[in-house]
Amino acid sequence: MLGGSISSGILRCFPSIKVIGYAHRQSTRVKAAELAIASEIVDSLTDSVRKSDIIILATPISIFKDIFEQISPALPTGCVVTDVGSTKVMPHCWAQAKLPNTVHYVGSHPIAGAEFRGVDFARDDLLDKAVCILTTTKKTDPQAIEVLEKLWTRLGCSVRLMSPAEHDKIFANVSHLPHITAASLVNATNGGQINFAGKGFLDTTRVASSPANIWTDVLMSNSKNIADGLDRIIKELQKFKEATQNGNKKQIEKLLDKARNKRAGLIEYKIKQKEII
């Protein structure tokens, strides 16, 4: 879905650029060709990169390492390799180990998507008003950063730069933990009761519908930050548990107000940044 959306967006925003697509499943390649997701769909991973100026990986994170190794001999000198994975420390390590020093790797994380998967759900406007994080190190080539800044900006993104470690710490809290808490809430709800759930429950647990294999990879590749975050969530839940058990109305209201005020500040910031309307 995300790879197809990026490809479709590039075709719309850069009509003179040719996009070569590849997927390991033949059925996906056939569907992508039917939907004209790319200029051309090929049956070989190495053939998809041989003449490319930019290579974008949009696969589960766990196979990045193997892909880097497979495409390495076919990469043109000076090309830029990036990805759209939700964690960045491990991809940077794998890129350093597996990619030749004649190419440039920069991590990318467009903060856009949905709980659906597959090219059928691709949209050429998915990245409009999204934030895209570029992760860099002291060794990252400045021109490669500039190339990707121009690409993501043209696709509608607001681009921010940070280190891989900073990225993974931040997104453990604002992306990965919400998936875990949403899944936990669904799993903790009695099967006979869940059908009575209203819109609030559905909104809160939307991300629990995301593909399990993709999010297993995300959680496994950022385990330390996620474990630290879970400790903080458990601590907050314990506060609610103690307050409700003790009938401490003032403490319950204080906890709810704190969250309400923090979220109001978030919404105000997002509106100011034009990330939401």
N, C-alpha and C positions, 0 to 999 in steps of 0.2 A: 504493500500500500504506500509506504513512504518512498521507496525507491521509484515506484511508478509515478508518484506525484511529482517528485523532483525532476524526473525525465520529462514528463508532460509540461512542467513549468518552464524548463529550459527550452523546449521546442517552441513554446509560446513567446517567451521573452527574448530568445536569441534565435530568430528564424533562420539565420545563415549557418548555424552550428549543427553539425551532425552528431546525433546521439546513438551510440552502439549499446544495445542491451543484452544481458545474459542472465539466465537463471538456471540453477542446476536441474530443476524439474522440466521435462519436456512439455508437460501440460501447461506450465506457467509461461513458457516461451511461446507456445501456440496462442494462448489467450492474450499475451502482450502484443503479439503481432496482429491479432484480430482487432485489438483496441487501438492500434497505432501508438502504443506507449512510447516507442523510440523510432528513430529514423530507420533502424535496421536491428533485427534480432538475430544473434548468431548462436551456434550450437557448441562453441568452444570458449572456455574462460580465457585462455591465452589470446585467442583471436580477438576477443572483445577489447583488449588493451593495447594491442601492438602499435596502433597509430594514434593513441589518445594523448591529449594534452592534460586532461584531468581524469582521474579514476575515482569513482565514488562507490564505496562498499555499503550496501544496504542489506545486510544479512544478520543472522544471530551472531552475537559477539564471539561466541566460542569457536567459530570457524574462521575468524579473521587471520589467525596465525597461519593456518594452512593455506588460505587464499594468498596471503603475502608471499609465502614460499612458492606457490604455484605460478604466480604472475611475475615473479622477480626476473626470470631470464628474458621475458618478453617486453618489459617496460622500456619505453623510449627514454633516452637521456634527457634530463631536465623536466620530465613530467611531474605533476603534482598528484599525490595519492592522499585521499581523505576517506572518511567514513561518517556514518550518521549514528553511531552507537551511543548508548546512554551512559557508558562509563569510558574513561579515557586513560587511566594509568596503565592498564594492561595493554591496550592497543599501541600506545607509544613504545612500550617495551618490546612488543612483538615486531613493530615496524623497524626499530633500531636493530634488532637481531636478524631480520629476514629480508629487508629491502636493500637493494644496492645503494651505495653512497652517491650514485649518479642521479638519483631521483629525490624528491622532496616530500616528506610526510607532514601533514598538519591535521590534527583532529578536528572534526566538526560535529556539532550536536544541535540541529534545528529543533527547537522546542515546539513541535507540532505533531499531530497524529490523531489517532482515534483508537477505540478498542477493537476495530476490525482489522483483518489481515487480507492480503491478496490484491492483485492488480485491478480487480473489479471495482475496488473502492478508491482507486487513485483519482486525485483531483489536481488540476493544474494551478489552482489558487490556494492550495493547502498552506503554503508558507506565507501568505499575505498577512502582514502585521505580526509575524512570529519573531521571537528572539532566536538567534543562532549563536552558539558559543563556539569560538575557535580556541583550541588548546595548543599551546606552544611551549617550547623550551628555549634555553639559551642557544641551542644549535639550529633552531628552526630558521629556514631561509626567509628573509623579509619579503622577497618578491613573491614567494609562494603564498605567504599570508595575504599579500595585496591582491593576488589573483582570486583567492577564495572570498575575500571581503567583497570584491566587485561582484562575484557570482551570486553570493547569498543576498546581497543588498538588492541586486536586480530582480531577484525572485521574491522580494517583498520583506526580507528580514532586517531586523535591527541587530547588528553584529557586535558582540562583546568578546574580549580576549582574556584568557586566564590560563593558569598552569593546569596540567592534568590532575594534580593532587587537589588543588582548590576546587576544581570542577566536581570531582568525585565526592568530596566532602559536602559541598552544597547540595548536589542532586540526590545524595543519599537521604537528605532531610526533606526536600521539597518534591521529590518524584518517586524514589524507591520506597520510602516508608509509607506514603499514601497507598501504594499498591498492596503492601503487606497488611496495613490496617483495614483496607477495604475488603480484602480476602478474608481476614480474620473475622470481621463483622458478619459477613455472609456465612462463614463456617460456624459461627457461634449462635446463629439464629435457627431455632427449631424449624424443621421442615414443614410442620403443620401450621406454623405462624407466618412464614415468610410470604405467603400469598396475600396477606393483609397489608403488606408494606405499601406505603404511599410514595409520592414523588421525592420526598426528602431522603428516604432510604435508597431509592433508585439513583438519585444524584450522588449521594455519598459513596455508593458502591459501584459506580459506572466502570471504573478502571479494573474492577475484579473480572470483567469480561475479556480482558486482554489475553493474548495467546500465552499459554503457560510455558511453552518451551523458550520463547524469547525472554520472558521475564525471569525464568530460572537462570538463564545466562547472565542477565543483568545483576541479579542478587548475588550470584556466585562470584562475580568479578569485582564486587565492592563490599565484601563481607565485613571487614573491620569497621568501616564507617556506618554500615547498616546496623551492626550489633550495638555500637555506641548510641545510635539513634533510638533503637528499640529500648535501651535502658532508660532513656529520657521519657519516652512515651509511657512505659510501665510506671515510672515515677509519677507522671501526671495522672494516669488512671488511678493510681493508689490514693492520690489526693481526693479524687472524686469518691472513691470507695469509702474512705474514712469519713469524709464529710456527710455522705448519705447515711452511713451506718450510725453515725453519732447524731443525726438530725441537725447538723450545723448549717442552717439556712444561709447565714451570712457568708460562710466559706464557699458554699455552692454558688451563690450569686457572684461572689468575688471572682471565682474561677471562670464562670461564664462571661462576665463582663470583660475580663482580661482578654479572652479569646475574641470576643465581639469587637473590641477596640483595635486589637492587632489586625484583624481581618479588614476592618474599615480602612485602616491605614494602607493595607495592601491594595485594596480596590482603588483608593484614591491615587496611589502611585501608578497603578496599571492604566488608569484613565489618563493621567498626566502624560504617560509615556506613549499613549495612543495604542496600547497593546490590547485594550478592550474598549468598546464604545458604550 
